[in-house]
């Protein structure tokens, strides 16, 4: 277990009856920090607070680690006595924010080079979250006279819900099987419940420190980053998207060379019009950080099926959001509660006239221009971040229309 060392210089008041003005002598005490999760890198900076027996703050600073992993801080004017020490820090790692926190109560610091130990607890919190998902599609048709509804204006918005900058490089976004929540799949592999199963995986490009997402900011990922309002009334302009799901073999849309392409790591797209389009029936999406590269030459298939899927360990998952067609499809949820305890679903009543003069109402769950966005913690804006209870039913609301970077 990696240790980080702090040194505090303490002054001891020595006095005698014959010379009350004798100089105060100073000494150092060592506070050794240990973390309960050695797999997470220790932060480079820590907030350290020291109070005395009277609860008076005698030291409260952010300190930095030196090259040899020892952090030394000199605190003057301390008397020999009993102190309370608290330490906390945050570290960005693998798309998550880790909080290191620990404290020591009534530590007697009375002699030079004394060592006390503060054990730090490491808690994980997803920093990167799905902020808005638009997959339902507008009600317009693909082209004049066509009977096919338009589908190409989908997007996902990912938000940095932490207070530290996060690198997107290497983070993956994936669709999970089955594409439509209509059955429960069985997987004949060891520890099958320890995985989620993906039928397409895309990865953010970058060398590791190329694409930074500042705290409180978001990126938009679009299958087709163009102004869709020029093609279908009621659609939206995605020409300002930050990343593109570009399928090289399709011949419908040209690559928007001004926008970086996501890297297809797993999945099979054919020629012609076979572009990346998440299902309008409700996709199940995850964000995850892989350990190493993804081998697209190996896969697993569910029982009685030849569908090729990649198993992803649940511990890799940063955030997961599941959507189903209607409430009745919740029995076919694809995610365990550890990934998403609920699901998004939406039904809308649509007026139509199959026979002129005889209006009827039908229920629809797609091609309604409805998006889902995550709730604000304070209910009104982004100043306190987004809600994340690991339950999409509680965490999201349906919107009458999608809005890119809603709330900014």
C-alpha positions as CSV (number, residue, x, y, z in Angstrom):
1,X,0.0,0.0,0.0
2,X,1.4,3.3,-1.1
3,X,2.1,5.8,1.7
4,X,2.4,9.5,1.7
5,X,4.3,11.2,4.5
6,X,3.6,14.6,6.0
7,X,6.0,16.3,8.4
8,X,4.7,18.9,10.8
9,X,7.2,21.0,12.7
10,X,5.9,21.6,16.3
11,X,7.2,24.0,18.8
12,X,7.4,22.9,22.4
13,X,7.2,25.4,25.1
14,X,9.8,24.7,27.8
15,X,9.9,27.0,30.8
16,X,11.6,27.0,34.1
17,X,11.1,29.1,37.2
18,X,14.5,30.7,36.8
19,X,14.1,31.7,33.1
20,X,10.6,32.2,31.7
21,X,11.9,33.8,28.5
22,X,13.9,30.7,27.4
23,X,13.6,30.2,23.6
24,X,10.8,27.9,22.4
25,X,12.3,24.7,20.9
26,X,10.8,23.2,17.8
27,X,10.5,19.7,16.6
28,X,8.9,17.8,13.7
29,X,6.2,15.1,13.9
30,X,5.4,12.8,11.0
31,X,1.8,12.0,9.9
32,X,1.8,8.9,7.7
33,X,-1.2,8.4,5.4
34,X,-2.4,5.0,4.2
35,X,-5.2,4.4,1.7
36,X,-7.6,1.4,1.8
37,X,-7.7,1.1,-2.0
38,X,-4.1,0.8,-3.4
39,X,-5.4,0.4,-7.0
40,X,-6.2,4.1,-7.1
41,X,-3.2,6.5,-7.4
42,X,-2.7,8.8,-4.5
43,X,-3.4,12.4,-5.1
44,X,-0.6,14.9,-5.6
45,X,-2.2,17.4,-3.2
46,X,-4.0,17.0,0.1
47,X,-6.0,19.4,2.3
48,X,-4.7,19.1,5.9
49,X,-6.3,20.6,8.9
50,X,-5.0,20.5,12.5
51,X,-6.8,21.7,15.6
52,X,-5.7,21.8,19.2
53,X,-7.5,20.6,22.3
54,X,-9.5,23.9,22.4
55,X,-10.7,23.2,18.8
56,X,-8.6,26.1,17.6
57,X,-7.3,25.7,14.1
58,X,-3.6,25.8,14.1
59,X,-3.0,24.6,10.5
60,X,-5.3,24.5,7.5
61,X,-3.5,24.3,4.1
62,X,-3.3,22.4,0.8
63,X,0.0,20.6,0.5
64,X,1.8,19.0,-2.4
65,X,3.6,15.7,-2.6
66,X,7.3,15.8,-3.5
67,X,9.0,13.4,-6.0
68,X,9.7,10.7,-3.4
69,X,6.1,10.5,-2.3
70,X,6.9,12.3,0.9
71,X,4.9,15.5,1.7
72,X,6.5,17.8,4.3
73,X,4.8,20.8,5.8
74,X,6.3,23.0,8.5
75,X,3.8,24.4,11.0
76,X,5.2,26.9,13.4
77,X,4.1,28.0,16.9
78,X,2.7,24.7,18.0
79,X,3.0,23.7,21.6
80,X,3.5,20.2,22.8
81,X,0.0,18.9,23.3
82,X,-3.0,17.0,21.8
83,X,-4.2,17.6,18.3
84,X,-7.0,16.5,15.9
85,X,-5.8,15.9,12.3
86,X,-8.1,15.7,9.3
87,X,-7.0,15.0,5.7
88,X,-8.9,14.9,2.4
89,X,-8.2,15.1,-1.3
90,X,-9.8,14.2,-4.6
91,X,-8.2,12.3,-7.5
92,X,-9.4,11.9,-11.1
93,X,-8.9,8.4,-12.4
94,X,-10.6,6.4,-15.1
95,X,-13.5,8.7,-15.6
96,X,-14.4,8.8,-11.9
97,X,-13.6,11.1,-9.0
98,X,-12.1,9.5,-5.9
99,X,-12.4,11.1,-2.5
100,X,-9.6,10.4,0.0
101,X,-10.6,11.2,3.6
102,X,-9.4,10.4,7.1
103,X,-8.9,11.8,10.5
104,X,-7.1,11.2,13.8
105,X,-8.5,12.3,17.1
106,X,-6.5,13.3,20.2
107,X,-3.1,12.6,18.8
108,X,-0.5,13.6,21.4
109,X,2.5,15.3,19.7
110,X,5.2,15.7,22.3
111,X,8.5,14.8,20.9
112,X,10.8,15.2,17.9
113,X,10.3,12.8,14.9
114,X,7.2,11.3,16.4
115,X,5.0,9.4,13.9
116,X,1.2,9.1,13.9
117,X,-0.8,7.4,11.3
118,X,-4.0,8.6,9.6
119,X,-5.9,5.9,7.6
120,X,-7.7,7.3,4.5
121,X,-10.9,5.8,3.1
122,X,-11.2,6.0,-0.6
123,X,-14.8,6.4,-2.0
124,X,-15.6,6.4,-5.7
125,X,-18.0,8.7,-7.4
126,X,-18.8,8.8,-11.1
127,X,-17.5,12.1,-12.5
128,X,-18.6,11.5,-16.1
129,X,-22.4,11.2,-16.4
130,X,-24.9,11.0,-19.2
131,X,-26.6,14.4,-19.0
132,X,-29.0,14.2,-21.9
133,X,-30.0,11.4,-24.3
134,X,-32.0,12.0,-27.5
135,X,-32.8,8.8,-29.4
136,X,-36.5,9.0,-30.1
137,X,-36.3,10.9,-33.4
138,X,-38.5,13.7,-34.7
139,X,-41.9,13.0,-36.3
140,X,-40.9,14.1,-39.7
141,X,-40.1,11.9,-42.7
142,X,-36.6,11.2,-44.1
143,X,-37.4,12.9,-47.4
144,X,-40.3,14.3,-49.2
145,X,-42.7,11.6,-50.1
146,X,-40.9,9.0,-48.0
147,X,-42.7,6.7,-45.6
148,X,-39.6,6.3,-43.4
149,X,-39.4,8.5,-40.3
150,X,-36.2,10.5,-39.8
151,X,-33.7,9.0,-37.3
152,X,-30.3,10.6,-37.9
153,X,-30.4,13.5,-35.4
154,X,-29.7,11.5,-32.3
155,X,-27.1,12.7,-29.7
156,X,-25.7,11.9,-26.3
157,X,-24.4,14.6,-23.9
158,X,-21.8,13.7,-21.3
159,X,-21.1,16.0,-18.3
160,X,-18.3,16.3,-15.9
161,X,-20.2,16.3,-12.6
162,X,-17.1,16.6,-10.4
163,X,-15.1,19.6,-9.3
164,X,-11.9,18.5,-11.0
165,X,-11.0,18.3,-14.7
166,X,-11.3,14.8,-16.4
167,X,-9.6,13.4,-19.4
168,X,-11.9,11.7,-21.9
169,X,-9.1,9.9,-23.8
170,X,-9.7,6.2,-23.8
171,X,-13.2,6.4,-22.2
172,X,-15.7,4.2,-24.0
173,X,-19.4,4.5,-24.7
174,X,-21.3,1.3,-25.6
175,X,-24.7,-0.1,-26.5
176,X,-25.7,-3.1,-24.5
177,X,-27.5,-6.2,-25.7
178,X,-30.2,-6.9,-26.6
179,X,-30.7,-3.7,-28.6
180,X,-34.4,-3.7,-27.7
181,X,-35.5,-4.8,-24.3
182,X,-37.8,-7.6,-25.4
183,X,-36.2,-10.7,-23.8
184,X,-33.8,-11.7,-21.0
185,X,-30.6,-13.2,-22.4
186,X,-28.7,-16.1,-20.9
187,X,-24.9,-16.1,-21.0
188,X,-23.0,-19.4,-20.6
189,X,-19.8,-18.0,-19.2
190,X,-18.3,-18.1,-15.8
191,X,-19.4,-15.4,-13.4
192,X,-21.9,-14.2,-16.0
193,X,-23.6,-11.8,-13.6
194,X,-20.3,-9.9,-13.2
195,X,-20.5,-8.4,-16.7
196,X,-22.7,-6.2,-19.0
197,X,-22.8,-7.3,-22.6
198,X,-22.2,-4.8,-25.4
199,X,-22.9,-5.1,-29.1
200,X,-21.1,-1.9,-30.1
201,X,-18.3,0.0,-28.4
202,X,-16.9,3.4,-29.3
203,X,-13.9,5.0,-27.7
204,X,-12.8,8.6,-27.3
205,X,-9.6,9.3,-29.2
206,X,-6.5,10.8,-27.7
207,X,-3.1,10.0,-26.3
208,X,-4.2,10.1,-22.7
209,X,-4.1,13.8,-22.0
210,X,-5.5,15.3,-25.3
211,X,-9.2,15.8,-24.6
212,X,-9.8,17.4,-21.2
213,X,-13.4,18.0,-20.0
214,X,-13.3,20.8,-17.4
215,X,-15.4,20.5,-14.2
216,X,-19.0,21.5,-14.9
217,X,-18.8,21.2,-18.7
218,X,-20.1,18.7,-21.2
219,X,-19.5,17.3,-24.6
220,X,-22.0,16.3,-27.3
221,X,-21.6,13.1,-29.3
222,X,-23.6,12.9,-32.5
223,X,-24.0,10.2,-35.2
224,X,-24.4,12.8,-37.9
225,X,-23.1,16.3,-36.8
226,X,-24.9,18.5,-39.3
227,X,-27.8,21.0,-39.2
228,X,-30.7,18.6,-39.4
229,X,-33.3,21.4,-39.4
230,X,-32.4,21.8,-43.1
231,X,-33.6,18.2,-43.8
232,X,-36.5,17.8,-41.4
233,X,-38.8,20.3,-39.8
234,X,-38.7,19.9,-36.0
235,X,-35.2,18.5,-35.9
236,X,-32.1,20.3,-34.5
237,X,-28.7,21.6,-35.4
238,X,-25.9,19.2,-34.4
239,X,-23.2,20.9,-36.4
240,X,-21.6,22.1,-33.1
241,X,-21.2,18.6,-31.7
242,X,-17.9,17.8,-30.2
243,X,-17.4,14.2,-31.4
244,X,-18.8,12.1,-34.3
245,X,-19.8,8.4,-34.5
246,X,-18.6,8.1,-38.1
247,X,-19.0,4.8,-39.9
248,X,-16.4,4.7,-42.7
249,X,-18.2,2.2,-45.0
250,X,-21.6,4.0,-45.1
251,X,-22.4,6.2,-48.1
252,X,-25.2,8.4,-46.7
253,X,-23.1,11.1,-45.0
254,X,-19.6,12.5,-45.5
255,X,-17.2,12.7,-42.6
256,X,-17.4,16.1,-40.8
257,X,-13.6,16.6,-40.8
258,X,-13.8,19.5,-38.3
259,X,-15.1,17.2,-35.6
260,X,-13.0,14.4,-34.0
261,X,-14.2,10.9,-34.7
262,X,-15.0,8.4,-32.0
263,X,-13.0,5.1,-32.6
264,X,-15.1,2.0,-33.3
265,X,-13.6,-0.7,-31.0
266,X,-16.2,-3.4,-31.3
267,X,-19.3,-3.8,-33.5
268,X,-20.1,-4.6,-37.1
269,X,-21.5,-2.1,-39.5
270,X,-22.0,-2.9,-43.2
271,X,-22.0,-0.9,-46.3
272,X,-24.6,1.5,-47.8
273,X,-26.8,3.1,-45.2
274,X,-25.6,1.1,-42.2
275,X,-24.6,4.0,-40.0
276,X,-24.6,4.1,-36.2
277,X,-28.2,4.7,-35.0
278,X,-29.1,3.8,-31.4
279,X,-32.6,2.2,-31.4
280,X,-35.6,4.5,-31.0
281,X,-37.1,1.7,-28.9
282,X,-34.8,2.5,-26.0
283,X,-31.1,1.8,-25.9
284,X,-29.1,0.7,-22.8
285,X,-25.9,2.8,-22.7
286,X,-22.8,2.7,-20.5
287,X,-19.7,4.7,-20.1
288,X,-16.6,2.7,-19.0
289,X,-12.8,2.9,-18.8
290,X,-11.2,-0.4,-20.1
291,X,-8.1,-1.9,-18.6
292,X,-5.9,-2.2,-21.6
293,X,-7.1,-2.5,-25.2
294,X,-10.4,-4.1,-26.4
295,X,-9.8,-7.2,-28.5
296,X,-12.5,-7.1,-31.2
297,X,-11.5,-10.6,-32.5
298,X,-13.1,-12.3,-29.5
299,X,-16.6,-12.2,-28.3
300,X,-19.4,-14.1,-26.5
301,X,-22.9,-14.9,-27.7
302,X,-26.1,-15.3,-25.7
303,X,-27.6,-18.8,-25.5
304,X,-29.5,-19.7,-28.7
305,X,-28.1,-16.7,-30.6
306,X,-25.2,-15.9,-32.8
307,X,-25.1,-12.2,-31.9
308,X,-21.6,-11.1,-31.1
309,X,-21.2,-9.2,-27.9
310,X,-18.3,-8.1,-25.7
311,X,-18.4,-8.7,-22.0
312,X,-17.5,-5.7,-19.9
313,X,-16.8,-6.1,-16.2
314,X,-19.2,-4.2,-14.1
315,X,-16.4,-2.6,-12.1
316,X,-15.2,-0.8,-15.2
317,X,-18.6,1.0,-15.6
318,X,-18.6,4.7,-14.9
319,X,-22.2,5.4,-15.6
320,X,-25.1,3.4,-17.1
321,X,-28.5,4.5,-18.3
322,X,-31.1,2.1,-19.6
323,X,-34.2,3.0,-21.7
324,X,-37.1,0.7,-22.6
325,X,-40.1,1.2,-24.8
326,X,-42.8,1.3,-22.2
327,X,-43.3,0.5,-18.6
328,X,-44.4,-3.0,-19.5
329,X,-40.9,-3.7,-20.8
330,X,-39.3,-3.2,-17.4
331,X,-39.3,-6.9,-16.9
332,X,-36.7,-7.2,-19.7
333,X,-34.2,-4.8,-18.1
334,X,-30.7,-5.4,-19.4
335,X,-28.7,-3.9,-16.5
336,X,-28.4,-5.1,-12.9
337,X,-29.3,-2.6,-10.2
338,X,-25.6,-2.0,-9.5
339,X,-25.5,-0.3,-13.0
340,X,-28.9,1.2,-13.1
341,X,-31.7,0.5,-10.6
342,X,-34.4,1.9,-12.9
343,X,-35.0,2.7,-16.5
344,X,-36.3,5.4,-18.8
345,X,-39.5,5.0,-20.7
346,X,-41.9,7.3,-22.4
347,X,-45.3,7.0,-24.0
348,X,-47.1,9.9,-25.7
349,X,-50.7,10.1,-27.0
350,X,-50.8,11.1,-30.6
351,X,-53.9,12.3,-32.4
352,X,-54.4,10.9,-35.9
353,X,-57.2,10.3,-38.4
354,X,-57.1,6.9,-40.1
355,X,-60.5,7.8,-41.5
356,X,-61.0,11.5,-42.3
357,X,-63.3,13.1,-39.8
358,X,-62.8,10.3,-37.2
359,X,-59.9,11.4,-34.9
360,X,-58.4,8.7,-32.7
361,X,-55.5,8.6,-30.2
362,X,-52.7,6.1,-30.3
363,X,-49.8,5.7,-27.9
364,X,-46.3,6.1,-29.2
365,X,-42.8,5.9,-27.7
366,X,-40.7,7.0,-30.6
367,X,-40.6,9.7,-33.3
368,X,-41.9,12.1,-30.8
369,X,-38.9,14.5,-30.5
370,X,-38.8,13.8,-26.7
371,X,-35.4,13.7,-25.0
372,X,-34.4,12.7,-21.5
373,X,-32.2,14.9,-19.3
374,X,-30.7,14.4,-15.8
375,X,-32.2,16.4,-13.0
376,X,-30.3,19.2,-11.2
377,X,-29.3,18.7,-7.6
378,X,-30.9,22.0,-6.5
379,X,-33.8,21.6,-8.9
380,X,-33.2,24.7,-10.9
381,X,-29.7,24.9,-12.5
382,X,-26.2,23.3,-12.7
383,X,-24.6,25.3,-9.9
384,X,-24.7,22.2,-7.6
385,X,-24.3,19.6,-10.3
386,X,-26.5,16.7,-11.5
387,X,-28.5,14.1,-9.6
388,X,-26.9,10.6,-9.6
389,X,-28.7,8.0,-7.4
390,X,-27.9,5.2,-9.8
391,X,-31.6,5.0,-10.8
392,X,-32.6,6.4,-14.1
393,X,-36.3,6.4,-13.3
394,X,-35.6,8.9,-10.5
395,X,-32.7,10.8,-12.0
396,X,-34.1,11.8,-15.4
397,X,-37.0,13.8,-16.7
398,X,-38.6,13.7,-20.2
399,X,-38.4,16.9,-22.2
400,X,-40.8,18.1,-25.0
401,X,-37.8,18.7,-27.2
402,X,-34.0,18.1,-27.0
403,X,-31.7,21.0,-26.2
404,X,-28.0,20.8,-26.7
405,X,-26.1,21.7,-23.5
406,X,-29.3,22.3,-21.6
407,X,-28.8,24.5,-18.6
408,X,-25.7,26.3,-19.7
